[in-house]
Amino acid sequence: MPRYRITVEYDGGPFVGWQRQDSGPSIQAALEDAVFAFAGERVHVQGAGRTDAGVHARGQVAHFDLVREQPIESVRGALCFHLRPHPIVVPTAKLVPADFHARFSATWRQYRYRILNRRSPPALDRGQVWHVPVPLDADAMAEAASVLVGRHDFNSFRSINCQAASPIKTLDRLAVNRDGEEIAIDVGARSFLHNQVRILVGTLQLVGRGQWSRRDVEQALAACDRTRAGPTAPPSGLCLMEVRYDLAGNRGGDAEDTADDE
């Protein structure tokens, strides 16, 4: 059976998240319905990241199998056509080996969190940023972020509903940069715990407000207790930017190592 790898871009606002659920529309269900509309086949579309309700994507990756091989551009174009009017598009599609897996073969993921830091709320970027009207010290946030880079027990920075067997993760990148009124927080790792990025952002904004110090972040990390870290930032500011794969091989690690539930 031919396996197709697609990149997916979407506005997560209207959806209950990536994963198909009975409680409302999902990106996964919309893609599966679009495949059925043009191919007449019921498929399972597997995504690299199971983004939550309200979380966006520019570089989500997914795969699915078809019984009959079809031209790549026909697949991409038909998906985009049948996804309308959902705010979902498929910029690229390609054939991949049968052992490629969008989730388990992934070796690195990058998320970006956008904070609009000004008194006035957003007009054009409504639903795409977290509006924080009080001044934030981005330099202090960046300095505190360095505490969290590396391999740690991130139990303080995951949802109480997180189903990962272990809270141990390696954070490769946590960069905080200001550009005018916007603060961008870029986070990179092989995989993440549930709500990990949003809790990291919620904690760092306490530093930006001057309510927490670097030492407070160190203590929160060491506590391994969700109640000791900051709040969970809203989903609207979060976007899955990129998923990378090892060109030398399609398989990543085992399912637990590469699970991603942000």
C-alpha positions as CSV (number, residue, x, y, z in Angstrom):
1,M,0.0,0.0,0.0
2,P,1.4,3.4,-0.9
3,R,2.1,5.7,2.1
4,Y,1.7,9.4,1.8
5,R,3.5,12.0,4.0
6,I,1.8,15.4,4.1
7,T,2.6,18.7,5.8
8,V,-0.5,20.4,7.4
9,E,-1.1,24.0,8.3
10,Y,-4.1,24.9,10.3
11,D,-5.8,27.5,12.6
12,G,-6.6,25.4,15.7
13,G,-9.2,27.9,17.0
14,P,-12.4,26.1,15.7
15,F,-11.2,22.6,16.7
16,V,-11.2,20.4,19.8
17,G,-7.6,19.5,18.9
18,W,-5.7,17.3,16.5
19,Q,-7.2,14.0,17.7
20,R,-10.7,12.8,16.5
21,Q,-13.1,13.2,19.4
22,D,-16.9,12.9,19.9
23,S,-17.0,16.3,21.6
24,G,-16.5,18.4,18.4
25,P,-14.6,18.8,15.1
26,S,-10.9,17.8,15.0
27,I,-8.1,18.3,12.4
28,Q,-7.6,14.5,12.2
29,A,-11.3,13.9,11.4
30,A,-11.4,16.7,8.8
31,L,-8.4,15.2,7.0
32,E,-9.8,11.6,7.1
33,D,-13.1,12.9,5.7
34,A,-11.2,14.7,3.0
35,V,-9.3,11.6,2.0
36,F,-12.6,9.6,1.8
37,A,-14.2,12.4,-0.3
38,F,-11.6,12.0,-3.1
39,A,-10.4,8.5,-2.7
40,G,-13.4,6.6,-1.4
41,E,-11.2,5.0,1.3
42,R,-11.5,5.2,5.1
43,V,-8.0,5.8,6.4
44,H,-6.3,6.7,9.7
45,V,-4.3,9.9,9.5
46,Q,-1.5,9.8,12.0
47,G,0.0,13.2,13.0
48,A,3.4,14.0,14.4
49,G,2.0,16.0,17.3
50,R,-1.4,15.7,19.0
51,T,-2.0,19.4,19.4
52,D,-4.6,20.6,21.9
53,A,-7.8,22.6,21.2
54,G,-6.9,26.1,20.0
55,V,-3.2,25.2,19.2
56,H,-2.1,26.0,15.6
57,A,0.4,24.5,13.2
58,R,2.5,25.6,10.3
59,G,4.6,22.5,10.0
60,Q,2.5,19.6,11.3
61,V,3.4,16.3,9.5
62,A,1.0,13.4,9.0
63,H,0.8,10.2,7.1
64,F,-1.8,7.8,5.7
65,D,-2.0,4.8,3.4
66,L,-4.1,4.3,0.3
67,V,-5.0,1.0,-1.4
68,R,-4.4,2.6,-4.9
69,E,-1.5,4.9,-5.7
70,Q,-2.4,8.3,-7.0
71,P,-0.3,11.2,-8.3
72,I,1.2,13.3,-5.5
73,E,-0.1,16.6,-6.8
74,S,-3.6,15.1,-7.3
75,V,-3.6,14.0,-3.6
76,R,-2.4,17.4,-2.3
77,G,-4.9,19.3,-4.5
78,A,-7.8,17.1,-3.7
79,L,-7.1,17.3,0.0
80,C,-7.0,21.1,-0.1
81,F,-10.3,21.2,-2.1
82,H,-12.2,18.9,0.2
83,L,-10.9,20.5,3.4
84,R,-12.7,23.7,2.5
85,P,-14.1,25.7,4.3
86,H,-12.0,24.4,7.3
87,P,-8.9,26.6,8.0
88,I,-6.7,23.7,7.1
89,V,-4.4,23.4,4.1
90,V,-1.9,20.8,2.9
91,P,1.1,22.6,1.3
92,T,3.1,19.5,0.4
93,A,2.6,15.8,-0.1
94,K,5.1,13.0,-1.0
95,L,5.4,9.2,-1.2
96,V,7.4,7.7,1.6
97,P,8.6,4.1,2.5
98,A,6.1,1.9,4.4
99,D,8.1,2.1,7.6
100,F,7.9,5.9,7.8
101,H,5.7,7.0,10.8
102,A,4.8,10.7,11.2
103,R,4.9,10.4,15.0
104,F,7.4,7.7,15.9
105,S,9.9,8.5,13.2
106,A,10.2,12.2,14.3
107,T,13.5,13.2,15.8
108,W,12.8,16.8,16.6
109,R,9.9,19.2,17.0
110,Q,9.8,22.9,17.3
111,Y,7.0,25.0,18.8
112,R,6.7,28.8,18.9
113,Y,4.7,30.7,21.4
114,R,3.8,34.3,20.7
115,I,3.1,36.9,23.3
116,L,1.7,40.3,22.3
117,N,3.1,42.6,25.0
118,R,1.3,45.9,24.8
119,R,-1.7,47.6,26.5
120,S,-3.9,47.4,23.5
121,P,-5.4,44.0,22.5
122,P,-4.7,42.5,19.1
123,A,-7.0,43.1,16.1
124,L,-5.3,41.3,13.3
125,D,-3.7,38.6,15.4
126,R,-6.7,37.8,17.6
127,G,-6.7,34.1,18.5
128,Q,-3.0,33.8,17.4
129,V,-1.2,35.4,20.4
130,W,-1.4,35.7,24.1
131,H,-2.1,39.3,25.0
132,V,-0.2,40.3,28.1
133,P,-0.9,44.0,28.8
134,V,1.7,44.6,31.5
135,P,5.4,45.1,30.7
136,L,7.5,41.9,30.4
137,D,11.3,41.8,30.8
138,A,12.3,39.5,27.9
139,D,15.9,39.5,28.9
140,A,15.1,38.2,32.4
141,M,12.8,35.6,30.8
142,A,15.6,34.5,28.5
143,E,18.1,34.2,31.4
144,A,15.7,32.1,33.5
145,A,14.9,29.9,30.5
146,S,18.5,28.7,30.5
147,V,17.7,26.8,33.7
148,L,15.3,24.6,31.9
149,V,17.4,23.6,28.9
150,G,18.8,20.0,29.0
151,R,17.7,16.7,30.4
152,H,15.4,17.0,33.4
153,D,12.5,15.6,35.3
154,F,9.8,18.0,34.0
155,N,7.0,16.8,36.4
156,S,6.4,20.3,37.5
157,F,5.8,21.3,33.9
158,R,3.3,18.8,32.7
159,S,-0.5,18.6,32.9
160,I,-1.9,16.5,35.8
161,N,-3.7,14.6,33.0
162,C,-0.4,13.7,31.1
163,Q,-0.3,10.0,30.3
164,A,3.4,9.8,29.6
165,A,5.1,7.0,31.6
166,S,8.1,9.2,32.5
167,P,8.5,13.0,33.1
168,I,12.1,12.9,31.9
169,K,12.6,14.9,28.8
170,T,15.5,16.6,27.0
171,L,14.9,20.2,26.1
172,D,17.3,21.2,23.3
173,R,16.2,24.8,22.9
174,L,14.3,27.4,24.9
175,A,14.9,30.9,23.4
176,V,13.1,34.1,24.3
177,N,13.3,37.0,21.9
178,R,11.5,40.4,21.7
179,D,10.8,42.1,18.4
180,G,9.0,45.3,19.2
181,E,5.7,44.6,20.9
182,E,5.9,40.8,20.4
183,I,7.9,38.2,22.4
184,A,8.5,34.9,20.7
185,I,9.4,31.8,22.7
186,D,10.9,29.0,20.6
187,V,11.1,25.6,22.1
188,G,12.8,22.6,20.5
189,A,13.0,18.9,21.6
190,R,12.5,15.4,20.3
191,S,9.2,15.2,22.2
192,F,7.1,17.0,24.8
193,L,4.9,16.2,27.8
194,H,1.2,17.2,27.7
195,N,1.0,21.1,28.1
196,Q,4.8,21.3,28.7
197,V,5.4,24.2,26.4
198,R,2.4,26.2,27.7
199,I,3.4,25.7,31.3
200,L,7.0,26.7,30.6
201,V,5.7,29.9,29.0
202,G,3.3,30.5,31.9
203,T,6.2,30.2,34.3
204,L,8.5,32.5,32.3
205,Q,6.0,35.2,32.1
206,L,6.0,35.4,35.9
207,V,9.7,36.1,35.6
208,G,9.0,38.7,33.0
209,R,6.5,40.4,35.3
210,G,9.1,40.6,38.0
211,Q,7.1,38.2,40.3
212,W,9.5,35.4,40.0
213,S,13.3,35.1,39.7
214,R,15.7,32.6,38.1
215,R,16.0,31.0,41.5
216,D,12.2,30.5,41.7
217,V,12.3,28.7,38.3
218,E,15.2,26.5,39.6
219,Q,13.2,25.6,42.7
220,A,10.0,24.8,40.6
221,L,12.0,22.5,38.4
222,A,13.6,20.7,41.4
223,A,10.3,20.3,43.2
224,C,8.9,17.9,40.5
225,D,5.5,19.1,41.5
226,R,3.0,20.7,39.2
227,T,1.7,23.0,41.9
228,R,5.2,24.6,42.2
229,A,5.4,25.9,38.6
230,G,3.5,28.7,36.9
231,P,0.1,28.7,35.2
232,T,-0.6,27.1,31.8
233,A,-0.5,29.8,29.1
234,P,-3.5,30.0,26.8
235,P,-3.5,27.7,23.7
236,S,-4.0,30.6,21.2
237,G,-0.3,31.7,21.2
238,L,1.1,28.2,20.5
239,C,2.0,26.9,17.0
240,L,3.8,23.7,15.9
241,M,6.4,25.1,13.5
242,E,8.5,22.2,12.3
243,V,9.0,18.4,12.6
244,R,12.3,16.9,11.6
245,Y,13.2,13.3,10.6
246,D,16.5,11.4,10.3
247,L,17.3,11.2,6.6
248,A,19.4,8.1,7.2
249,G,16.4,6.1,8.5
250,N,12.7,6.4,8.9
251,R,12.3,5.0,12.4
252,G,12.9,7.0,15.5
253,G,12.9,5.5,18.9
254,D,10.2,3.6,20.6
255,A,6.7,4.9,21.1
256,E,7.3,6.3,24.5
257,D,10.5,8.1,23.6
258,T,8.9,9.9,20.7
259,A,5.4,10.5,22.1
260,D,4.3,14.1,21.6
261,D,1.1,15.5,23.2
262,E,1.4,19.3,23.3
